[in-house]
Amino acid sequence: MNQRALIASAATALLSTMLLSTSAMGQTAAPKVEKEKCFGVAKAGQNDCANLAGTHSCAGQAKVDMDKGEWKYVAKGTCATMKGMSMEEAKKGMKS
């Protein structure tokens, strides 16, 4: 093995060791936040997936702000404070 390859190999090993020890040092995983679907809070183009009416099946396709059939994931327990609805409430609201 020539000297350049040996130096490059040693430098790579040292760098990867430093990166691994830095990422493991003092870093804690963020606590996993439980989420729930919240209907009626998504702005136009900011919904998370399919709507209740079935007119689209993809995120980002909401046409109007705060449509009762569109939803976003929010932290569990925060939907009511955002004046949102559960799926059951949204379904009832759409039938009326």
C-alpha positions in Angstrom: 0.0 0.0 0.0 1.5 3.3 -0.9 1.8 6.2 1.5 -1.0 8.3 0.1 -3.5 5.5 0.3 -2.4 4.7 3.9 -2.8 8.4 5.0 -6.2 8.7 3.2 -7.4 5.5 4.9 -6.3 6.6 8.3 -7.9 10.1 7.8 -11.2 8.5 6.8 -11.2 6.1 9.8 -10.4 9.0 12.1 -13.1 11.2 10.7 -15.8 8.6 10.8 -14.9 7.7 14.4 -15.2 11.4 15.3 -18.5 11.7 13.6 -19.9 8.6 15.3 -18.7 9.6 18.8 -20.0 13.2 18.3 -23.5 12.1 17.3 -23.7 9.6 20.1 -22.4 12.1 22.7 -25.0 14.0 24.7 -27.6 13.6 22.0 -30.9 12.2 23.1 -33.6 11.1 20.8 -36.6 13.4 20.7 -39.6 12.0 22.4 -42.1 10.6 19.9 -45.2 12.7 19.9 -48.5 11.0 19.4 -50.5 12.5 16.5 -54.2 12.5 15.6 -56.1 13.6 12.5 -57.7 17.0 12.9 -60.4 18.0 10.4 -61.2 21.6 9.5 -57.8 23.2 10.4 -55.8 22.7 7.1 -55.1 25.7 5.0 -55.4 25.5 1.2 -52.6 23.3 -0.1 -51.5 22.2 3.3 -53.7 19.1 4.1 -52.0 15.9 4.9 -53.8 13.4 2.7 -57.2 12.3 1.2 -60.3 14.3 2.1 -63.6 12.9 3.3 -65.5 13.6 0.1 -63.0 11.4 -1.9 -62.4 14.1 -4.5 -58.6 13.7 -4.0 -56.2 11.3 -2.4 -53.0 13.3 -1.9 -51.5 15.7 0.5 -51.4 19.4 -0.6 -54.6 19.3 -2.7 -57.0 21.2 -0.4 -58.6 24.0 -2.3 -59.8 26.2 0.5 -58.8 27.1 4.0 -60.4 25.2 6.9 -62.5 22.9 4.8 -64.4 20.5 7.1 -63.4 17.5 4.9 -59.7 18.2 4.9 -57.3 17.3 7.7 -53.8 17.6 9.2 -51.9 15.6 11.7 -51.6 17.5 15.0 -50.2 16.6 18.4 -52.8 14.4 20.2 -55.1 16.4 22.4 -54.6 19.7 20.6 -57.3 19.5 17.9 -60.1 20.9 20.1 -58.0 23.9 21.1 -57.4 24.6 17.4 -61.2 24.5 16.9 -60.8 21.3 14.8 -63.0 18.2 14.6 -62.5 14.5 14.9 -63.4 12.3 11.9 -66.8 11.5 13.4 -67.6 15.2 14.0 -66.4 16.1 10.5 -68.6 13.4 8.9 -71.6 14.6 10.8 -70.9 18.2 9.7 -70.6 17.2 6.1 -74.0 15.4 6.1 -75.8 18.5 7.5 
